[in-house]
């Protein structure tokens, strides 16, 4: 039973370990019916990469299942590579939509059909250096979306931040972030904290009920760009052209970092590093992604493929960091024993109030690249930049 999956550097260490162990355990529990094999997908090999072409390149290995992100669905469905799961799920007595966190099951749906079964959920978080905060007597806000607003995040970063001494040495990065002044080889303009996450935090969903991108035309979206511009040009917290902050991490001279929980490493929770929401920009929802398990369309028996999917799913979903199902704080603590304080309560709060992008990878790229290039690095007014970005996203959608 070949399973196509993204490599370690894309999936993140937690998901990769879960997946690798899950393949073995699911094969054992099938009592010889299935042997699950990993078929690696090539990821981001060129500037015109797409997951649909990457999956098509594995045809010789005949993968029956594929692991993907929620933002991969549009591309895979557009190229007729996935089997809808609706009939299987409706006939499966072990499937209960009510056990999932709000919006999670829907993240595997595209144009009204369910193509992916979410097996892990990954909220974006802010990791705060609690040890340094205590050492410097910095008063931190409450780790809730109501209290940790964009403005509270800014004040906290400023409290931590100390510019590098002019005579050499390092100060303290209030934010582990920056913005590249030139695009990568793939043509991507990168900024950290991720601009797309901030926009989702502001508007709650990139799409309206008709499938358009009108939420990105809102005042809240424009305010995100103004906030980022101030972080870069006014407050000097996000340096241009400098993503090299490893030495600050190694020496503990940092205030806040931003990452999806699935990409975090146990070592990042050492000391008294604390989990906070991604800064709240207005919607009251926290940016979140999901990992999906789907059936690759082929001439094989789809009933067998679905049976294999469910066997693998039953092994990996309950042990994911974090599971797609509603669990209590004690279960989160069991899955992440490295957490400090009552951070498991924070994660439960984020999962109960998650926002999902509902956009494709190409739409993400068009949104980020246009806004970073034209607004944050250029002189385009935020409203005009958003209009351009929406046009690029629509063009990307039409060409997928």
Legacy VTK file of the C-alpha trace (Angstrom):
# vtk DataFile Version 3.0
C-alpha trace
ASCII
DATASET POLYDATA
POINTS 400 float
0.000 0.000 0.000
2.246 2.875 -1.241
1.574 6.223 0.477
2.911 9.410 -1.129
4.073 11.916 1.456
6.059 15.124 1.757
9.637 14.833 3.071
10.845 15.646 6.577
11.818 19.262 5.989
8.336 20.079 4.733
6.228 17.941 7.070
8.091 18.950 10.214
9.783 16.563 12.622
6.686 15.805 14.695
4.482 14.838 11.752
7.253 12.925 10.011
7.961 10.777 13.079
4.255 10.164 13.607
3.818 9.181 9.973
6.868 6.901 9.798
5.879 5.040 12.958
2.243 4.968 11.886
3.030 3.178 8.634
4.683 0.347 10.553
2.026 0.140 13.246
-0.886 0.242 10.778
0.695 -2.604 8.815
1.097 -4.627 11.998
-2.481 -4.008 13.075
-3.803 -5.059 9.652
-2.478 -8.558 10.460
-0.712 -8.902 7.149
-3.451 -7.436 4.958
-1.402 -4.311 4.170
2.219 -3.292 4.157
2.405 0.491 4.028
5.358 1.978 2.128
6.474 5.607 1.981
6.693 7.175 -1.497
8.495 10.547 -1.150
7.101 13.527 -3.013
9.476 16.046 -4.553
8.713 19.392 -2.944
9.489 22.883 -4.300
11.926 21.643 -6.911
11.385 24.627 -9.214
9.638 27.968 -9.427
6.661 26.357 -11.207
6.341 23.444 -8.775
2.907 22.061 -7.963
1.867 19.122 -5.823
-0.221 17.761 -8.705
2.881 17.414 -10.900
4.874 16.012 -7.994
2.227 13.349 -7.378
2.013 12.554 -11.098
5.795 11.968 -11.094
5.303 9.092 -8.623
3.005 7.114 -10.929
5.620 4.374 -11.362
5.391 3.723 -7.620
1.582 3.607 -7.866
0.726 5.404 -4.604
-2.796 4.625 -3.404
-2.891 7.226 -0.643
-1.390 10.691 -0.366
-0.575 12.939 2.587
-1.052 16.634 1.884
-1.843 19.993 3.441
-5.318 21.489 3.304
-4.026 24.128 0.880
-2.980 21.359 -1.578
-6.553 20.180 -2.197
-7.488 22.702 -4.877
-4.525 21.787 -7.084
-5.013 18.028 -6.674
-8.764 18.183 -7.315
-8.317 20.481 -10.327
-6.133 17.791 -11.893
-8.603 14.990 -11.050
-6.137 13.123 -8.831
-8.259 12.429 -5.729
-11.255 10.221 -4.977
-14.204 11.882 -3.170
-14.740 10.297 0.230
-18.362 11.307 0.874
-20.006 7.968 0.035
-17.418 6.045 2.057
-17.778 8.319 5.067
-21.578 8.203 4.941
-21.499 4.387 5.024
-18.801 4.166 7.699
-20.305 3.701 11.202
-16.982 4.678 12.801
-17.033 8.195 11.352
-18.672 10.853 13.533
-18.316 14.447 12.252
-19.199 15.706 15.724
-15.914 14.524 17.264
-13.776 16.984 15.295
-12.660 20.446 16.372
-14.781 23.200 14.738
-13.981 23.597 11.054
-11.396 20.817 10.923
-13.351 18.245 8.931
-14.469 20.979 6.529
-10.815 21.815 5.815
-10.662 18.576 3.817
-13.585 19.633 1.651
-13.451 21.373 -1.720
-16.396 22.563 -3.816
-18.825 20.664 -1.611
-17.046 17.307 -1.654
-14.817 15.711 0.997
-11.458 14.752 -0.498
-9.252 14.594 2.569
-9.610 13.232 6.085
-7.733 15.501 8.534
-5.381 13.549 10.783
-3.508 16.424 12.445
-4.202 20.079 13.194
-1.481 22.708 13.447
-2.380 26.088 14.979
0.065 28.942 14.477
1.538 29.985 17.802
3.807 32.599 19.336
6.510 31.146 21.544
7.477 33.648 24.250
10.771 33.533 26.134
9.359 33.287 29.653
12.782 32.787 31.215
14.118 36.060 29.806
10.856 37.824 30.682
11.272 36.785 34.330
14.942 37.757 34.329
14.148 41.260 33.024
10.898 41.622 34.970
8.866 42.018 31.760
5.141 41.810 32.395
3.553 39.552 29.799
-0.068 39.847 28.654
-2.505 36.997 29.183
-2.029 34.209 26.597
-5.504 34.590 25.084
-6.718 35.950 21.782
-8.623 38.642 23.668
-5.486 39.920 25.416
-2.685 39.095 22.970
-3.683 41.576 20.296
-1.342 42.942 17.659
-0.775 45.992 19.850
0.021 43.820 22.907
2.421 41.800 20.772
4.157 45.016 19.694
4.506 46.274 23.272
5.904 42.916 24.378
8.413 42.840 21.523
9.551 46.361 22.343
10.023 45.413 26.007
12.342 42.574 24.990
14.166 44.355 22.165
17.682 45.698 22.556
19.539 46.806 19.386
22.930 45.274 18.738
25.696 47.332 20.394
27.472 49.614 17.904
30.876 48.317 19.057
30.038 44.676 18.303
28.225 41.805 19.960
24.505 41.087 19.918
21.541 42.651 21.640
18.139 41.007 21.905
15.696 40.364 19.081
12.235 41.324 20.304
10.850 39.269 17.420
12.569 36.382 15.676
11.667 37.582 12.238
12.571 39.712 9.272
11.851 40.306 5.615
13.951 39.306 2.610
14.791 42.201 0.313
14.976 39.951 -2.776
12.919 36.938 -3.822
14.178 33.396 -3.336
15.116 31.208 -6.303
11.449 30.184 -6.452
10.449 33.839 -6.718
9.014 34.039 -3.191
9.194 37.156 -1.034
9.430 35.968 2.553
8.462 37.685 5.778
8.291 36.349 9.333
5.904 36.457 11.224
4.008 35.087 8.200
1.890 37.781 6.587
-0.754 35.306 5.403
-1.334 34.170 9.000
-1.789 37.761 10.147
-4.298 38.405 7.373
-6.256 35.266 8.268
-6.256 36.339 11.928
-7.744 39.640 10.802
-10.482 38.411 8.457
-11.230 34.848 9.658
-11.411 33.449 6.107
-9.879 34.495 2.804
-13.042 33.548 0.898
-16.592 34.830 1.071
-19.711 32.654 0.702
-19.517 32.931 -3.089
-15.890 31.794 -3.204
-14.428 35.245 -3.840
-11.714 37.056 -1.897
-13.732 40.050 -0.697
-12.597 39.625 2.971
-9.152 40.730 1.806
-10.624 44.054 0.664
-11.596 44.951 4.245
-10.212 47.624 6.559
-8.904 44.876 8.831
-6.754 43.475 6.025
-5.428 46.947 5.209
-4.586 47.520 8.888
-2.447 44.370 8.905
-0.267 45.821 6.155
0.026 49.113 8.005
1.048 47.236 11.157
3.715 45.250 9.307
5.015 48.366 7.604
5.435 49.968 11.027
7.217 46.858 12.366
9.706 47.141 9.507
10.194 50.865 8.932
9.125 52.606 12.126
9.856 50.257 15.024
12.769 48.438 13.330
11.699 45.103 14.792
11.721 43.213 11.465
15.040 43.883 9.712
15.129 43.949 5.921
17.386 41.340 4.346
18.263 39.570 7.593
16.755 36.163 8.375
19.856 35.091 10.280
18.780 35.022 13.904
20.270 31.659 14.927
22.817 33.235 17.300
20.045 35.033 19.190
18.276 31.700 19.647
21.433 29.921 20.766
22.210 32.567 23.379
18.609 33.008 24.540
18.592 36.651 23.443
15.135 36.723 21.932
11.634 37.655 22.995
9.145 35.974 20.674
9.162 33.488 17.822
6.367 32.436 15.458
5.713 28.944 14.115
3.052 26.293 13.437
2.925 23.820 16.310
3.534 20.849 13.971
6.888 22.370 12.985
8.011 23.005 16.537
10.771 21.015 18.153
10.740 19.740 21.720
13.923 21.701 22.385
12.110 24.958 21.686
10.083 24.530 24.891
13.097 24.424 27.196
13.389 26.775 30.137
10.119 28.588 30.629
9.216 29.256 27.004
5.465 29.760 26.874
2.809 29.198 24.228
0.766 32.230 23.180
-1.734 32.596 20.337
-0.641 34.079 17.050
-1.170 37.832 17.557
-4.884 38.601 17.228
-5.648 41.041 14.408
-9.403 41.213 14.782
-11.444 38.142 13.840
-11.069 36.370 17.161
-9.845 33.243 15.368
-6.361 31.702 15.342
-4.666 30.788 12.010
-4.540 27.001 11.632
-3.607 24.374 9.038
-4.442 20.693 8.751
-2.708 17.597 7.412
-4.933 15.374 5.272
-4.980 11.742 4.158
-6.571 11.208 0.748
-7.106 8.440 -1.836
-5.261 8.786 -5.142
-7.563 8.282 -8.123
-6.685 5.169 -10.151
-8.211 2.026 -11.627
-7.685 0.134 -8.347
-10.553 -0.925 -6.106
-11.469 2.242 -4.128
-13.083 0.140 -1.385
-9.718 -1.446 -0.648
-8.008 1.953 -0.712
-10.555 3.372 1.718
-10.132 0.390 4.048
-6.373 0.989 4.026
-6.895 4.718 4.618
-9.073 4.046 7.658
-6.560 1.581 9.112
-3.713 4.056 8.765
-5.892 6.910 9.978
-6.944 5.048 13.115
-3.287 4.763 14.117
-1.951 8.241 13.347
-4.876 10.579 14.097
-5.238 9.876 17.856
-1.496 10.341 18.435
-0.992 13.440 16.291
0.377 16.678 17.618
-2.306 17.844 17.668
-5.239 15.450 16.977
-8.121 16.532 14.715
-10.578 15.337 17.359
-11.756 17.290 20.368
-9.555 16.318 23.309
-9.178 17.854 26.738
-6.150 19.668 28.107
-4.884 16.529 29.850
-4.688 14.712 26.509
-2.775 17.626 24.971
-0.327 17.471 27.895
0.151 13.730 27.326
0.957 14.325 23.675
3.221 17.305 24.443
4.810 16.673 27.850
7.432 19.336 27.116
4.888 22.139 27.575
5.397 24.545 30.470
2.852 25.980 32.891
-0.712 25.553 31.696
0.133 25.896 28.006
-2.064 22.917 27.155
-5.047 25.102 28.105
-3.851 27.729 25.632
-3.668 25.155 22.832
-7.175 23.878 23.555
-8.410 27.476 23.393
-6.750 27.923 19.983
-8.226 24.701 18.616
-11.693 25.725 19.723
-11.276 29.033 17.865
-9.350 28.032 14.755
-9.525 29.761 11.380
-8.667 27.896 8.176
-7.294 29.486 5.019
-9.431 27.868 2.321
-6.859 28.918 -0.280
-4.432 27.043 -2.500
-0.642 27.152 -2.399
-0.538 29.226 -5.585
-3.067 31.679 -4.131
-0.965 31.941 -0.959
2.111 32.697 -3.022
0.335 35.312 -5.119
-1.039 37.052 -2.019
2.213 37.101 -0.063
4.529 37.927 -2.947
2.420 40.790 -4.268
1.960 42.424 -0.865
5.554 42.046 0.303
7.022 43.215 -2.996
4.628 46.092 -3.699
3.592 47.302 -0.242
6.119 46.301 2.423
9.190 46.732 0.217
7.653 49.146 -2.263
5.596 52.305 -2.075
2.168 50.961 -3.070
-0.704 52.034 -0.814
-2.085 49.031 1.196
-5.571 49.174 -0.332
-4.186 49.198 -3.857
-1.754 46.417 -2.932
-4.611 44.253 -1.717
-6.541 44.853 -4.942
-3.499 43.795 -6.963
-2.992 40.750 -4.769
-6.616 39.652 -5.237
-6.239 39.994 -9.008
-3.113 37.822 -8.871
-4.907 35.247 -6.704
-7.807 35.108 -9.146
-5.419 34.678 -12.053
-3.658 31.914 -10.129
-6.973 30.168 -9.467
-7.976 30.384 -13.116
-4.665 28.887 -14.230
-4.627 25.987 -11.786
LINES 1 401
400 0 1 2 3 4 5 6 7 8 9 10 11 12 13 14 15 16 17 18 19 20 21 22 23 24 25 26 27 28 29 30 31 32 33 34 35 36 37 38 39 40 41 42 43 44 45 46 47 48 49 50 51 52 53 54 55 56 57 58 59 60 61 62 63 64 65 66 67 68 69 70 71 72 73 74 75 76 77 78 79 80 81 82 83 84 85 86 87 88 89 90 91 92 93 94 95 96 97 98 99 100 101 102 103 104 105 106 107 108 109 110 111 112 113 114 115 116 117 118 119 120 121 122 123 124 125 126 127 128 129 130 131 132 133 134 135 136 137 138 139 140 141 142 143 144 145 146 147 148 149 150 151 152 153 154 155 156 157 158 159 160 161 162 163 164 165 166 167 168 169 170 171 172 173 174 175 176 177 178 179 180 181 182 183 184 185 186 187 188 189 190 191 192 193 194 195 196 197 198 199 200 201 202 203 204 205 206 207 208 209 210 211 212 213 214 215 216 217 218 219 220 221 222 223 224 225 226 227 228 229 230 231 232 233 234 235 236 237 238 239 240 241 242 243 244 245 246 247 248 249 250 251 252 253 254 255 256 257 258 259 260 261 262 263 264 265 266 267 268 269 270 271 272 273 274 275 276 277 278 279 280 281 282 283 284 285 286 287 288 289 290 291 292 293 294 295 296 297 298 299 300 301 302 303 304 305 306 307 308 309 310 311 312 313 314 315 316 317 318 319 320 321 322 323 324 325 326 327 328 329 330 331 332 333 334 335 336 337 338 339 340 341 342 343 344 345 346 347 348 349 350 351 352 353 354 355 356 357 358 359 360 361 362 363 364 365 366 367 368 369 370 371 372 373 374 375 376 377 378 379 380 381 382 383 384 385 386 387 388 389 390 391 392 393 394 395 396 397 398 399
